Amino acid sequence: MNSYMLGVIIGAIATGAVVGAVPAIAGAVKGKIGLAIGGFFACLAASLLLGMILSIPVCAVFMYLIFRDPKSDEQGLTDNQEQEKEQ
């Protein structure tokens, strides 16, 4: 392995770790440790595959999953169930 390829791999790991730190910290603060760890490693893997082109959208998906309001999801389910009962 030449030094250029080694530099590319180390750079991809470094950028993946920096981008992956965002959902890791946010998930830890919100108490969603599973999503935090998953987001970190998913960003690392995405950065190794396609760099920041894939790593940033993966980070955005995990940030959405961390900050979404599960109460609104449950409310939507109960509203749909009530509508089905009425029909």
LINNOR-V313867 format. One line per field, one symbol per residue. ss: DSSP state (H for helix, E for strand, L for the rest). burial: 1 if it has 24 or more other C-alpha atoms within 12 Angstrom, else 0. Layout:
ss = ???
burial = ???
This chain:
ss = LLHHHHHHHHHHHHHHHHHHHHHHHHHHHHLLHHHHHHHHHHHHHHHHHHLHHHHHHHHHHHHHHHHLLHHHHHHHHHHHHHHHHHL
burial = 000000000001101111111111111000000011111111111111001101110111111011000000000000000000000
